[in-house]
Amino acid sequence: MVGGAREATVVLNKAVDLMHQIRMDDETFELPFISLDQIFAVFGSLLLPLFVPIIKNAVLEVKRYMRLTQAKQHSL
């Protein structure tokens, strides 16, 4: 455990140096910025048809359960 902190510091310094080298490299480029409305337009059109029936049926099942538990309480 004595060399643990020393070794960790060496590894962290190497990682920082590598990060600076990558940042200064002309061949690397930043990821393009994609706004949230574009993400919603793409993924919303794919996921909305999946989630709408799930939410609708979950609400209907909760209402049915409440109705059944109320009917059970009245019969007791």
Secondary structure, DSSP 8 states (H G I E B T S, - for coil): -TTHHHHHHHHHHHHHHHHHHHHH-TT--------HHHHHHHHHHHHHHHHHHHHHHHHHHHHHHHHHHHHHHHH-
